[in-house]
Amino acid sequence: MQRQKEEYLSRSDEAVKIIQSSAGLTREEAKVLLLKKVEEDSREDIAHIVRKYEKEAKEQGQKKANYILAQATSRFAGEFASERLVNSVHLKDDELKGRIIGKEGRNIKTLELLLGVDIIIDETPHEIILSSFNLYRRAIATRTIELLIEDGRIQPARIEEIFSKVTSEFEASVLEEGENIAREMGVTGIHPELLKLIGRLRYRASYGQNALGHTLEVANLAGIIAAELGGDEVLAKRAGLLHDIGKALTHDKGGNHVDLGLELATAYNEDPVVLNAIPAHHGLEEIKSIECAAVCAGDALSAARPGARREVLESYLKRVTEIEEIASHKHGVKQAYAINAGREVRVIVNAQLLSDDETSLLAKEIAKEI
């Protein structure tokens, strides 16, 4: 057996020498050449796979993005609802709770039907809660109940009377506010219905930022930017005032604020720059003028200003924890830390389980999942 083994190795070496002589290559040169060829072929396969998945990603991107947004919305809706969608009314005496409810619940039924809000009466002393998504309706409801408490006559007929009076006052006040804003900005010729909606933006918020405050910031910034760039300052202010006008109606009508705003501006024959600014500030249409570009810049500046929009602390902590969990659940990971406000993740792996090449692949997998 030993002799046969030695003879086999000898003949094998002889065969290699013959092949090397015929090919003009040493064993090492042939090995390098073969590996290079395999690498070239593999790169072509990898590039093909990458292109295939990039194409699939573009096709599925919008669908996936909408799914992720829907998931995020459902995950963080609770904290938002508990903090942003209620008003409280202070009561001098807890006996008023019984009078607000009324005999067989007549008063509270009338109030909820007219005001369009949910009235929560619990054991909390000297307080009732008004709950609704519509900030404008909630403000009217709060004022109506405060006036009823002051008046003392809480009954269905009186409720209807005071509700009608408060509604008229609010409608007049929002129109007056819209007119005052347009006058201060030096913008004329805006339809009264649009002016009324500008005033109603005071009762709308986005990420905790008041919609009217945001609108005024955008209008002022757009006017300044347009003036510096040689554009029409007044027209830029006009577009700034109306760029988010659809938000005043999102609680009352279906659809998004861009479509609603564009529909309103078109119906009231607004300037083409305004019609361009409404979709363009969300990247839904190409910017066609200096004034429109100024509005888009002003919108980005107002929303990005530190402190302009707040984020619920619990939501932030939950998100950072989930980022760490994504990395921690991977094979071979010992510890993971989200740092730099969740923009970076430090991952420590078990060197006995993963090689350096495998950690590179692991990093890509973690980044992709996040």
For each residue, the residues with C-beta under 8 A, 3 or more apart:
1: 4 5
2: 5 6
3: 6 7
4: 1 7 8
5: 1 2 8 9
6: 2 3 9 10
7: 3 4 10 11
8: 4 5 11 12
9: 5 6 12 13
10: 6 7 13 14
11: 7 8 14 15
12: 8 9 15 16
13: 9 10 16 17
14: 10 11 17 18
15: 11 12 18 19
16: 12 13 19 20 27
17: 13 14 20 21
18: 14 15 21 22
19: 15 16 22 23
20: 16 17 23 24 25 26 27 30
21: 17 18 24
22: 18 19
23: 19 20 30
24: 20 21
25: 20 29 30 33
26: 20 29 30
27: 16 20 30 31
28: 31 32
29: 25 26 32 33
30: 20 23 25 26 27 33 34
31: 27 28 34 35
32: 28 29 35 36
33: 25 29 30 36 37
34: 30 31 37 38
35: 31 32 38 39
36: 32 33 39 40
37: 33 34 40 41
38: 34 35 41 42
39: 35 36 42 43
40: 36 37 43 44
41: 37 38 44 45
42: 38 39 45 46
43: 39 40 46 47
44: 40 41 47 48
45: 41 42 48 49
46: 42 43 49 50
47: 43 44 50 51
48: 44 45 51 52
49: 45 46 52 53
50: 46 47 53 54
51: 47 48 54 55
52: 48 49 55 56
53: 49 50 56 57
54: 50 51 57 58
55: 51 52 58 59
56: 52 53 59 60
57: 53 54 60 61
58: 54 55 61
59: 55 56
60: 56 57 63 64
61: 57 58 64 65
62: 65 66
63: 60 66 67
64: 60 61 67 68
65: 61 62 68 69
66: 62 63 69 70
67: 63 64 70 71
68: 64 65 71 72
69: 65 66 72 73
70: 66 67 73 74
71: 67 68 74 75
72: 68 69 75 76
73: 69 70 76 77
74: 70 71 77
75: 71 72 318
76: 72 73 79 80 312 315 318
77: 73 74 80 81
78: 81 82
79: 76 82 83 312 314 315
80: 76 77 83 84 85 312
81: 77 78 84 85
82: 78 79 85 86
83: 79 80 312
84: 80 81 205 208
85: 80 81 82 131 132 133
86: 82 120 129 130 131 138
87: 129 130 138 139 141 142
88: 127 128 129 130
89: 127 128 129 130 142 145 146 149
90: 126 127
91: 94 96 97 126 127 128 149
92: 96 126 149
93: 96 126
94: 91 97 125 126
95: 98 99
96: 91 92 93 99 100 149
97: 91 94 100 101 121 128
98: 95 101
99: 95 96 102 107 154
100: 96 97 107 108 111 119 121 128 145 148 154
101: 97 98 105 107 108 121
102: 99 105 106 107 108 109 110 154 155 156
103: 106 107
104:
105: 101 102 108 109
106: 102 103 109 110 156
107: 99 100 101 102 103 110 111 154 155 156 159
108: 100 101 102 105 111 112 119 121
109: 102 105 106 112 113
110: 102 106 107 113 114 156 159 160
111: 100 107 108 114 115 119 141 144 145 159
112: 108 109 115 116 117 118 119
113: 109 110 116
114: 110 111 159 160 163
115: 111 112 119 130 137 140 141 144 163
116: 112 113 132 134 137 141
117: 112 130 131 132 134 137 138 141
118: 112 130 131 132
119: 100 108 111 112 115 128 129 130 131
120: 86 128 129 130 131
121: 97 100 101 108 128 129
122: 129
123:
124: 127 128 129
125: 94
126: 90 91 92 93 94
127: 88 89 90 91 124
128: 88 89 91 97 100 119 120 121 124 145
129: 86 87 88 89 119 120 121 122 124
130: 86 87 88 89 115 117 118 119 120 138 141 142 145
131: 85 86 117 118 119 120 138
132: 85 116 117 118 135 137 138 141
133: 85 251
134: 116 117 137 138 251 252
135: 132 138 139 203 204 205 251
136: 139 140 170 200 203 204 251
137: 115 116 117 132 134 140 141 251
138: 86 87 117 130 131 132 134 135 141 142 203
139: 87 135 136 142 143 170 203
140: 115 136 137 143 144 163 166 167 170
141: 87 111 115 116 117 130 132 137 138 144 145
142: 87 89 130 138 139 145 146
143: 139 140 146 147 166 170
144: 111 115 140 141 147 148 159 162 163 166
145: 89 100 111 128 130 141 142 148 149
146: 89 142 143 149 150
147: 143 144 150 151 162 165 166
148: 100 144 145 151 153 154 158 159 162
149: 89 91 92 96 145 146 152 154
150: 146 147
151: 147 148 154 158 162
152: 149
153: 148 158
154: 99 100 102 107 148 149 151 158 159
155: 102 107 158 159
156: 102 106 107 110 159 160
157: 160 161
158: 148 151 153 154 155 161 162
159: 107 110 111 114 144 148 154 155 156 162 163
160: 110 114 156 157 163 164
161: 157 158 164 165
162: 144 147 148 151 158 159 165 166
163: 114 115 140 144 159 160 166 167
164: 160 161 167 168
165: 147 161 162 168 169
166: 140 143 144 147 162 163 169 170
167: 140 163 164 170 171
168: 164 165 171 172
169: 165 166 172 173
170: 136 139 140 143 166 167 173 174
171: 167 168 174 175 196
172: 168 169 175 176
173: 169 170 176 177 199
174: 170 171 177 178 196 197 199 200 202
175: 171 172 178 179 192 195 196 199
176: 172 173 179 180 199
177: 173 174 180 181 198 199 202
178: 174 175 181 182 190 194 195 196 197 198 199
179: 175 176 182 183 195
180: 176 177 183 184
181: 177 178 184 185 198 199 216 241
182: 178 179 185 187 188 190 195 198 241
183: 179 180 186
184: 180 181
185: 181 182 219 223 234 237 238 241
186: 183 234 237
187: 182 190 234 237 238 241
188: 182
189:
190: 178 182 187 194 195 198 238 241 242
191: 194 195 268
192: 175 195 196
193: 196 197 264 268
194: 178 190 191 197 198 242 245 264 265 268 270
195: 175 178 179 182 190 191 192 198 199
196: 171 174 175 178 192 193 199 200
197: 174 178 193 194 200 201 245 248 249 264
198: 177 178 181 182 190 194 195 201 212 215 241 242 245 248
199: 173 174 175 176 177 178 181 195 196 202 212
200: 136 174 196 197 203 204 248
201: 197 198 204 210 211 212 215 244 245 247 248
202: 174 177 199 210 211 212
203: 135 136 138 139 200
204: 135 136 200 201 210 211 212 247 248 250 251
205: 84 135 208 209 210 211
206: 209 211 214 247 309
207: 309 310 311
208: 84 205 309 310
209: 205 206 213 214 302 303 308 309 310
210: 201 202 204 205 213 214
211: 201 202 204 205 206 214 215 244 247 248
212: 198 199 201 202 204 215 216
213: 209 210 216 217
214: 206 209 210 211 217 218 244 302 303 308
215: 198 201 211 212 218 219 240 241 243 244
216: 181 212 213 219 220 241
217: 213 214 220 221 298 301 302 305
218: 214 215 221 222 240 243 244 295 298 299 302
219: 185 215 216 222 223 236 237 238 240 241 298
220: 216 217 223 224 237 240 298
221: 217 218 224 225 240 294 297 298 301 302
222: 218 219 225 226 236 237 239 240 291 294 295 297 298
223: 185 219 220 226 227 233 234 236 237 240 294
224: 220 221 227 228 233
225: 221 222 228 229 236 293 294 297 298
226: 222 223 229 231 232 233 235 236 290 291 294
227: 223 224 230 231 233 236
228: 224 225
229: 225 226 290 294
230: 227 290
231: 226 227 235 236 289 290 291 294
232: 226 235 236 273 290 291
233: 223 224 226 227 236 237
234: 185 186 187 223 237 238
235: 226 231 232 238 239 271 273 291
236: 219 222 223 225 226 227 231 232 233 239 240 273 290 291 294 295
237: 185 186 187 219 220 222 223 233 234 240 241
238: 185 187 190 219 234 235 241 242 271 273 274
239: 222 235 236 242 243 271 273 274 276 277 291 292 295
240: 215 218 219 220 221 222 223 236 237 243 277 294 295 298
241: 181 182 185 187 190 198 215 216 219 237 238 245
242: 190 194 198 238 239 245 261 265 270 274 277 278
243: 215 218 239 240 261 274 277 278 281 295 299
244: 201 211 214 215 218 247 257 261
245: 194 197 198 201 241 242 248 260 261 264 265 278
246: 249 250 256 257 258 259 260 261 262 263 264 278
247: 201 204 206 211 244 250 257 261
248: 197 198 200 201 204 211 245
249: 197 246 252 253 257 260 264
250: 204 246 247 253 255 256 257 260
251: 133 134 135 136 137 204
252: 134 249
253: 249 250 260
254:
255: 250 259 260
256: 246 250 259 260
257: 244 246 247 249 250 260 261
258: 246 261 262 278 279 282 284
259: 246 255 256 262 263
260: 245 246 249 250 253 255 256 257 263 264
261: 242 243 244 245 246 247 257 258 264 265 278
262: 246 258 259 265 266 275 278 279
263: 246 259 260 266 267
264: 193 194 197 245 246 249 260 261 267 268
265: 194 242 245 261 262 268 270 274 275 278
266: 262 263 269 270 275
267: 263 264
268: 191 193 194 264 265
269: 266
270: 194 242 265 266 274 275
271: 235 238 239 274 275
272: 275 276 288
273: 232 235 236 238 239 276 277 288 289 291 292
274: 238 239 242 243 265 270 271 277 278
275: 262 265 266 270 271 272 278
276: 239 272 273 279 280 285 287 288 289 292
277: 239 240 242 243 273 274 280 281 291 292 295 296
278: 242 243 245 246 258 261 262 265 274 275 281
279: 258 262 276 282 284 285
280: 276 277 283 284 285 286 287 288 292 295 296
281: 243 277 278 295 296 299
282: 258 279
283: 280
284: 258 279 280
285: 276 279 280
286: 280
287: 276 280 292 293 296
288: 272 273 276 280 292
289: 231 273 276 292 293
290: 226 229 230 231 232 236 293 294
291: 222 226 231 232 235 236 239 273 277 294 295
292: 239 273 276 277 280 287 288 289 295 296
293: 225 287 289 290 296 297
294: 221 222 223 225 226 229 231 236 240 290 291 297 298
295: 218 222 236 239 240 243 277 280 281 291 292 298 299
296: 277 280 281 287 292 293 299 300
297: 221 222 225 293 294 300 301
298: 217 218 219 220 221 222 225 240 294 295 301 302
299: 218 243 281 295 296 302 303
300: 296 297 303 304
301: 217 221 297 298 304 305
302: 209 214 217 218 221 298 299 305 308
303: 209 214 299 300 308 309
304: 300 301 308
305: 217 301 302 308
306:
307: 310
308: 209 214 302 303 304 305
309: 206 207 208 209 303
310: 207 208 209 307
311: 207 315 316
312: 76 79 80 83 315 316
313: 316 317
314: 79 317 318
315: 76 79 311 312 318 319
316: 311 312 313 319 320 342
317: 313 314 320 321
318: 75 76 314 315 321 322
319: 315 316 322 323 342
320: 316 317 323 324 338 341 342
321: 317 318 324 325 338
322: 318 319 325 326
323: 319 320 326 327 338 342 345 370
324: 320 321 327 328 336 337 338 345
325: 321 322 328 329
326: 322 323 329 330 366 369 370
327: 323 324 330 333 336 345 347 366
328: 324 325 333 335 336
329: 325 326 333
330: 326 327 333 362 365 366
331: 353 354
332: 349 350 353 354 358 362
333: 327 328 329 330 336 347 348 349 350 362
334: 348 349 350
335: 328 347 348
336: 324 327 328 333 345 346 347 348
337: 324 345 346
338: 320 321 323 324 342 344 345
339: 343 344 345 346
340: 343 344
341: 320
342: 316 319 320 323 338
343: 339 340
344: 338 339 340
345: 323 324 327 336 337 338 339 366 370
346: 336 337 339
347: 327 333 335 336 362 363 366
348: 333 334 335 336
349: 332 333 334 353 354 359 362
350: 332 333 334 353 354
351: 354
352:
353: 331 332 349 350
354: 331 332 349 350 351 358 359 362
355: 358 359
356: 359 360
357: 360 361
358: 332 354 355 361 362
359: 349 354 355 356 362 363
360: 356 357 363 364
361: 357 358 364 365
362: 330 332 333 347 349 354 358 359 365 366
363: 347 359 360 366 367
364: 360 361 367 368
365: 330 361 362 368 369
366: 326 327 330 345 347 362 363 369 370
367: 363 364 370
368: 364 365
369: 326 365 366
370: 323 326 345 366 367
